[in-house]
């Protein structure tokens, strides 16, 4: 039996656990570390179908906002 895990799952779990903490309990280092983990997560999911779907949604939202500003 072979068990595999997607590499992007671990950063996603870490992000969820870190964001559940109260804001007052976070230091600047904790906030910077969370940003780095989120960036790594973004790089890992970017080439996947899920990442492309997120990109498409963001592009549509940005286009809609820019059209409404005209």
Phi and psi restraints in degrees (range 20) as a CNS / XPLOR table:
assign (resid 1 and name C) (resid 2 and name N)
       (resid 2 and name CA) (resid 2 and name C) 1.0 -115.2 20.0 2
assign (resid 2 and name N) (resid 2 and name CA)
       (resid 2 and name C) (resid 3 and name N) 1.0 124.2 20.0 2
assign (resid 2 and name C) (resid 3 and name N)
       (resid 3 and name CA) (resid 3 and name C) 1.0 -107.8 20.0 2
assign (resid 3 and name N) (resid 3 and name CA)
       (resid 3 and name C) (resid 4 and name N) 1.0 127.2 20.0 2
assign (resid 3 and name C) (resid 4 and name N)
       (resid 4 and name CA) (resid 4 and name C) 1.0 -119.9 20.0 2
assign (resid 4 and name N) (resid 4 and name CA)
       (resid 4 and name C) (resid 5 and name N) 1.0 156.4 20.0 2
assign (resid 4 and name C) (resid 5 and name N)
       (resid 5 and name CA) (resid 5 and name C) 1.0 -137.1 20.0 2
assign (resid 5 and name N) (resid 5 and name CA)
       (resid 5 and name C) (resid 6 and name N) 1.0 138.6 20.0 2
assign (resid 5 and name C) (resid 6 and name N)
       (resid 6 and name CA) (resid 6 and name C) 1.0 -69.4 20.0 2
assign (resid 6 and name N) (resid 6 and name CA)
       (resid 6 and name C) (resid 7 and name N) 1.0 138.0 20.0 2
assign (resid 6 and name C) (resid 7 and name N)
       (resid 7 and name CA) (resid 7 and name C) 1.0 -64.4 20.0 2
assign (resid 7 and name N) (resid 7 and name CA)
       (resid 7 and name C) (resid 8 and name N) 1.0 -27.4 20.0 2
assign (resid 7 and name C) (resid 8 and name N)
       (resid 8 and name CA) (resid 8 and name C) 1.0 -78.5 20.0 2
assign (resid 8 and name N) (resid 8 and name CA)
       (resid 8 and name C) (resid 9 and name N) 1.0 -12.7 20.0 2
assign (resid 8 and name C) (resid 9 and name N)
       (resid 9 and name CA) (resid 9 and name C) 1.0 -69.5 20.0 2
assign (resid 9 and name N) (resid 9 and name CA)
       (resid 9 and name C) (resid 10 and name N) 1.0 -41.8 20.0 2
assign (resid 9 and name C) (resid 10 and name N)
       (resid 10 and name CA) (resid 10 and name C) 1.0 -61.7 20.0 2
assign (resid 10 and name N) (resid 10 and name CA)
       (resid 10 and name C) (resid 11 and name N) 1.0 -49.5 20.0 2
assign (resid 10 and name C) (resid 11 and name N)
       (resid 11 and name CA) (resid 11 and name C) 1.0 -61.7 20.0 2
assign (resid 11 and name N) (resid 11 and name CA)
       (resid 11 and name C) (resid 12 and name N) 1.0 -33.3 20.0 2
assign (resid 11 and name C) (resid 12 and name N)
       (resid 12 and name CA) (resid 12 and name C) 1.0 -63.9 20.0 2
assign (resid 12 and name N) (resid 12 and name CA)
       (resid 12 and name C) (resid 13 and name N) 1.0 -42.4 20.0 2
assign (resid 12 and name C) (resid 13 and name N)
       (resid 13 and name CA) (resid 13 and name C) 1.0 -65.5 20.0 2
assign (resid 13 and name N) (resid 13 and name CA)
       (resid 13 and name C) (resid 14 and name N) 1.0 -42.6 20.0 2
assign (resid 13 and name C) (resid 14 and name N)
       (resid 14 and name CA) (resid 14 and name C) 1.0 -62.8 20.0 2
assign (resid 14 and name N) (resid 14 and name CA)
       (resid 14 and name C) (resid 15 and name N) 1.0 -41.3 20.0 2
assign (resid 14 and name C) (resid 15 and name N)
       (resid 15 and name CA) (resid 15 and name C) 1.0 -61.6 20.0 2
assign (resid 15 and name N) (resid 15 and name CA)
       (resid 15 and name C) (resid 16 and name N) 1.0 -46.1 20.0 2
assign (resid 15 and name C) (resid 16 and name N)
       (resid 16 and name CA) (resid 16 and name C) 1.0 -61.4 20.0 2
assign (resid 16 and name N) (resid 16 and name CA)
       (resid 16 and name C) (resid 17 and name N) 1.0 -44.8 20.0 2
assign (resid 16 and name C) (resid 17 and name N)
       (resid 17 and name CA) (resid 17 and name C) 1.0 -65.6 20.0 2
assign (resid 17 and name N) (resid 17 and name CA)
       (resid 17 and name C) (resid 18 and name N) 1.0 -39.7 20.0 2
assign (resid 17 and name C) (resid 18 and name N)
       (resid 18 and name CA) (resid 18 and name C) 1.0 -69.8 20.0 2
assign (resid 18 and name N) (resid 18 and name CA)
       (resid 18 and name C) (resid 19 and name N) 1.0 -36.3 20.0 2
assign (resid 18 and name C) (resid 19 and name N)
       (resid 19 and name CA) (resid 19 and name C) 1.0 -77.2 20.0 2
assign (resid 19 and name N) (resid 19 and name CA)
       (resid 19 and name C) (resid 20 and name N) 1.0 -14.4 20.0 2
assign (resid 19 and name C) (resid 20 and name N)
       (resid 20 and name CA) (resid 20 and name C) 1.0 -76.2 20.0 2
assign (resid 20 and name N) (resid 20 and name CA)
       (resid 20 and name C) (resid 21 and name N) 1.0 -18.0 20.0 2
assign (resid 20 and name C) (resid 21 and name N)
       (resid 21 and name CA) (resid 21 and name C) 1.0 -69.8 20.0 2
assign (resid 21 and name N) (resid 21 and name CA)
       (resid 21 and name C) (resid 22 and name N) 1.0 153.4 20.0 2
assign (resid 21 and name C) (resid 22 and name N)
       (resid 22 and name CA) (resid 22 and name C) 1.0 -66.4 20.0 2
assign (resid 22 and name N) (resid 22 and name CA)
       (resid 22 and name C) (resid 23 and name N) 1.0 145.5 20.0 2
assign (resid 22 and name C) (resid 23 and name N)
       (resid 23 and name CA) (resid 23 and name C) 1.0 -62.8 20.0 2
assign (resid 23 and name N) (resid 23 and name CA)
       (resid 23 and name C) (resid 24 and name N) 1.0 -38.0 20.0 2
assign (resid 23 and name C) (resid 24 and name N)
       (resid 24 and name CA) (resid 24 and name C) 1.0 -65.5 20.0 2
assign (resid 24 and name N) (resid 24 and name CA)
       (resid 24 and name C) (resid 25 and name N) 1.0 -24.3 20.0 2
assign (resid 24 and name C) (resid 25 and name N)
       (resid 25 and name CA) (resid 25 and name C) 1.0 -85.1 20.0 2
assign (resid 25 and name N) (resid 25 and name CA)
       (resid 25 and name C) (resid 26 and name N) 1.0 -3.0 20.0 2
assign (resid 25 and name C) (resid 26 and name N)
       (resid 26 and name CA) (resid 26 and name C) 1.0 -93.6 20.0 2
assign (resid 26 and name N) (resid 26 and name CA)
       (resid 26 and name C) (resid 27 and name N) 1.0 137.7 20.0 2
assign (resid 26 and name C) (resid 27 and name N)
       (resid 27 and name CA) (resid 27 and name C) 1.0 -94.0 20.0 2
assign (resid 27 and name N) (resid 27 and name CA)
       (resid 27 and name C) (resid 28 and name N) 1.0 173.6 20.0 2
assign (resid 27 and name C) (resid 28 and name N)
       (resid 28 and name CA) (resid 28 and name C) 1.0 -62.6 20.0 2
assign (resid 28 and name N) (resid 28 and name CA)
       (resid 28 and name C) (resid 29 and name N) 1.0 -38.2 20.0 2
assign (resid 28 and name C) (resid 29 and name N)
       (resid 29 and name CA) (resid 29 and name C) 1.0 -61.9 20.0 2
assign (resid 29 and name N) (resid 29 and name CA)
       (resid 29 and name C) (resid 30 and name N) 1.0 -42.3 20.0 2
assign (resid 29 and name C) (resid 30 and name N)
       (resid 30 and name CA) (resid 30 and name C) 1.0 -61.3 20.0 2
assign (resid 30 and name N) (resid 30 and name CA)
       (resid 30 and name C) (resid 31 and name N) 1.0 -42.1 20.0 2
assign (resid 30 and name C) (resid 31 and name N)
       (resid 31 and name CA) (resid 31 and name C) 1.0 -65.6 20.0 2
assign (resid 31 and name N) (resid 31 and name CA)
       (resid 31 and name C) (resid 32 and name N) 1.0 -41.9 20.0 2
assign (resid 31 and name C) (resid 32 and name N)
       (resid 32 and name CA) (resid 32 and name C) 1.0 -64.8 20.0 2
assign (resid 32 and name N) (resid 32 and name CA)
       (resid 32 and name C) (resid 33 and name N) 1.0 -41.1 20.0 2
assign (resid 32 and name C) (resid 33 and name N)
       (resid 33 and name CA) (resid 33 and name C) 1.0 -63.5 20.0 2
assign (resid 33 and name N) (resid 33 and name CA)
       (resid 33 and name C) (resid 34 and name N) 1.0 -39.5 20.0 2
assign (resid 33 and name C) (resid 34 and name N)
       (resid 34 and name CA) (resid 34 and name C) 1.0 -62.9 20.0 2
assign (resid 34 and name N) (resid 34 and name CA)
       (resid 34 and name C) (resid 35 and name N) 1.0 -41.8 20.0 2
assign (resid 34 and name C) (resid 35 and name N)
       (resid 35 and name CA) (resid 35 and name C) 1.0 -62.1 20.0 2
assign (resid 35 and name N) (resid 35 and name CA)
       (resid 35 and name C) (resid 36 and name N) 1.0 -43.3 20.0 2
assign (resid 35 and name C) (resid 36 and name N)
       (resid 36 and name CA) (resid 36 and name C) 1.0 -62.8 20.0 2
assign (resid 36 and name N) (resid 36 and name CA)
       (resid 36 and name C) (resid 37 and name N) 1.0 -42.8 20.0 2
assign (resid 36 and name C) (resid 37 and name N)
       (resid 37 and name CA) (resid 37 and name C) 1.0 -64.3 20.0 2
assign (resid 37 and name N) (resid 37 and name CA)
       (resid 37 and name C) (resid 38 and name N) 1.0 -39.8 20.0 2
assign (resid 37 and name C) (resid 38 and name N)
       (resid 38 and name CA) (resid 38 and name C) 1.0 -65.3 20.0 2
assign (resid 38 and name N) (resid 38 and name CA)
       (resid 38 and name C) (resid 39 and name N) 1.0 -40.1 20.0 2
assign (resid 38 and name C) (resid 39 and name N)
       (resid 39 and name CA) (resid 39 and name C) 1.0 -63.8 20.0 2
assign (resid 39 and name N) (resid 39 and name CA)
       (resid 39 and name C) (resid 40 and name N) 1.0 -41.9 20.0 2
assign (resid 39 and name C) (resid 40 and name N)
       (resid 40 and name CA) (resid 40 and name C) 1.0 -62.3 20.0 2
assign (resid 40 and name N) (resid 40 and name CA)
       (resid 40 and name C) (resid 41 and name N) 1.0 -42.4 20.0 2
assign (resid 40 and name C) (resid 41 and name N)
       (resid 41 and name CA) (resid 41 and name C) 1.0 -60.6 20.0 2
assign (resid 41 and name N) (resid 41 and name CA)
       (resid 41 and name C) (resid 42 and name N) 1.0 -42.4 20.0 2
assign (resid 41 and name C) (resid 42 and name N)
       (resid 42 and name CA) (resid 42 and name C) 1.0 -61.5 20.0 2
assign (resid 42 and name N) (resid 42 and name CA)
       (resid 42 and name C) (resid 43 and name N) 1.0 -41.1 20.0 2
assign (resid 42 and name C) (resid 43 and name N)
       (resid 43 and name CA) (resid 43 and name C) 1.0 -66.4 20.0 2
assign (resid 43 and name N) (resid 43 and name CA)
       (resid 43 and name C) (resid 44 and name N) 1.0 -36.2 20.0 2
assign (resid 43 and name C) (resid 44 and name N)
       (resid 44 and name CA) (resid 44 and name C) 1.0 -71.5 20.0 2
assign (resid 44 and name N) (resid 44 and name CA)
       (resid 44 and name C) (resid 45 and name N) 1.0 -35.4 20.0 2
assign (resid 44 and name C) (resid 45 and name N)
       (resid 45 and name CA) (resid 45 and name C) 1.0 -92.9 20.0 2
assign (resid 45 and name N) (resid 45 and name CA)
       (resid 45 and name C) (resid 46 and name N) 1.0 -10.4 20.0 2
assign (resid 45 and name C) (resid 46 and name N)
       (resid 46 and name CA) (resid 46 and name C) 1.0 -57.1 20.0 2
assign (resid 46 and name N) (resid 46 and name CA)
       (resid 46 and name C) (resid 47 and name N) 1.0 -44.8 20.0 2
assign (resid 46 and name C) (resid 47 and name N)
       (resid 47 and name CA) (resid 47 and name C) 1.0 -79.8 20.0 2
assign (resid 47 and name N) (resid 47 and name CA)
       (resid 47 and name C) (resid 48 and name N) 1.0 -3.1 20.0 2
assign (resid 47 and name C) (resid 48 and name N)
       (resid 48 and name CA) (resid 48 and name C) 1.0 -85.8 20.0 2
assign (resid 48 and name N) (resid 48 and name CA)
       (resid 48 and name C) (resid 49 and name N) 1.0 167.9 20.0 2
assign (resid 48 and name C) (resid 49 and name N)
       (resid 49 and name CA) (resid 49 and name C) 1.0 -63.7 20.0 2
assign (resid 49 and name N) (resid 49 and name CA)
       (resid 49 and name C) (resid 50 and name N) 1.0 -37.6 20.0 2
assign (resid 49 and name C) (resid 50 and name N)
       (resid 50 and name CA) (resid 50 and name C) 1.0 -62.6 20.0 2
assign (resid 50 and name N) (resid 50 and name CA)
       (resid 50 and name C) (resid 51 and name N) 1.0 -44.5 20.0 2
assign (resid 50 and name C) (resid 51 and name N)
       (resid 51 and name CA) (resid 51 and name C) 1.0 -63.2 20.0 2
assign (resid 51 and name N) (resid 51 and name CA)
       (resid 51 and name C) (resid 52 and name N) 1.0 -39.6 20.0 2
assign (resid 51 and name C) (resid 52 and name N)
       (resid 52 and name CA) (resid 52 and name C) 1.0 -66.7 20.0 2
assign (resid 52 and name N) (resid 52 and name CA)
       (resid 52 and name C) (resid 53 and name N) 1.0 -35.8 20.0 2
assign (resid 52 and name C) (resid 53 and name N)
       (resid 53 and name CA) (resid 53 and name C) 1.0 -64.5 20.0 2
assign (resid 53 and name N) (resid 53 and name CA)
       (resid 53 and name C) (resid 54 and name N) 1.0 -42.3 20.0 2
assign (resid 53 and name C) (resid 54 and name N)
       (resid 54 and name CA) (resid 54 and name C) 1.0 -62.1 20.0 2
assign (resid 54 and name N) (resid 54 and name CA)
       (resid 54 and name C) (resid 55 and name N) 1.0 -43.2 20.0 2
assign (resid 54 and name C) (resid 55 and name N)
       (resid 55 and name CA) (resid 55 and name C) 1.0 -60.5 20.0 2
assign (resid 55 and name N) (resid 55 and name CA)
       (resid 55 and name C) (resid 56 and name N) 1.0 -43.3 20.0 2
assign (resid 55 and name C) (resid 56 and name N)
       (resid 56 and name CA) (resid 56 and name C) 1.0 -61.3 20.0 2
assign (resid 56 and name N) (resid 56 and name CA)
       (resid 56 and name C) (resid 57 and name N) 1.0 -42.4 20.0 2
assign (resid 56 and name C) (resid 57 and name N)
       (resid 57 and name CA) (resid 57 and name C) 1.0 -64.3 20.0 2
assign (resid 57 and name N) (resid 57 and name CA)
       (resid 57 and name C) (resid 58 and name N) 1.0 -44.4 20.0 2
assign (resid 57 and name C) (resid 58 and name N)
       (resid 58 and name CA) (resid 58 and name C) 1.0 -63.2 20.0 2
assign (resid 58 and name N) (resid 58 and name CA)
       (resid 58 and name C) (resid 59 and name N) 1.0 -41.7 20.0 2
assign (resid 58 and name C) (resid 59 and name N)
       (resid 59 and name CA) (resid 59 and name C) 1.0 -61.9 20.0 2
assign (resid 59 and name N) (resid 59 and name CA)
       (resid 59 and name C) (resid 60 and name N) 1.0 -42.8 20.0 2
assign (resid 59 and name C) (resid 60 and name N)
       (resid 60 and name CA) (resid 60 and name C) 1.0 -64.4 20.0 2
assign (resid 60 and name N) (resid 60 and name CA)
       (resid 60 and name C) (resid 61 and name N) 1.0 -40.4 20.0 2
assign (resid 60 and name C) (resid 61 and name N)
       (resid 61 and name CA) (resid 61 and name C) 1.0 -64.9 20.0 2
assign (resid 61 and name N) (resid 61 and name CA)
       (resid 61 and name C) (resid 62 and name N) 1.0 -45.3 20.0 2
assign (resid 61 and name C) (resid 62 and name N)
       (resid 62 and name CA) (resid 62 and name C) 1.0 -64.0 20.0 2
assign (resid 62 and name N) (resid 62 and name CA)
       (resid 62 and name C) (resid 63 and name N) 1.0 -41.9 20.0 2
assign (resid 62 and name C) (resid 63 and name N)
       (resid 63 and name CA) (resid 63 and name C) 1.0 -63.3 20.0 2
assign (resid 63 and name N) (resid 63 and name CA)
       (resid 63 and name C) (resid 64 and name N) 1.0 -40.6 20.0 2
assign (resid 63 and name C) (resid 64 and name N)
       (resid 64 and name CA) (resid 64 and name C) 1.0 -64.6 20.0 2
assign (resid 64 and name N) (resid 64 and name CA)
       (resid 64 and name C) (resid 65 and name N) 1.0 -41.3 20.0 2
assign (resid 64 and name C) (resid 65 and name N)
       (resid 65 and name CA) (resid 65 and name C) 1.0 -67.4 20.0 2
assign (resid 65 and name N) (resid 65 and name CA)
       (resid 65 and name C) (resid 66 and name N) 1.0 -40.7 20.0 2
assign (resid 65 and name C) (resid 66 and name N)
       (resid 66 and name CA) (resid 66 and name C) 1.0 -69.5 20.0 2
assign (resid 66 and name N) (resid 66 and name CA)
       (resid 66 and name C) (resid 67 and name N) 1.0 -32.5 20.0 2
assign (resid 66 and name C) (resid 67 and name N)
       (resid 67 and name CA) (resid 67 and name C) 1.0 -70.6 20.0 2
assign (resid 67 and name N) (resid 67 and name CA)
       (resid 67 and name C) (resid 68 and name N) 1.0 -36.5 20.0 2
assign (resid 67 and name C) (resid 68 and name N)
       (resid 68 and name CA) (resid 68 and name C) 1.0 -71.0 20.0 2
assign (resid 68 and name N) (resid 68 and name CA)
       (resid 68 and name C) (resid 69 and name N) 1.0 -22.2 20.0 2
assign (resid 68 and name C) (resid 69 and name N)
       (resid 69 and name CA) (resid 69 and name C) 1.0 -79.1 20.0 2
assign (resid 69 and name N) (resid 69 and name CA)
       (resid 69 and name C) (resid 70 and name N) 1.0 -11.9 20.0 2
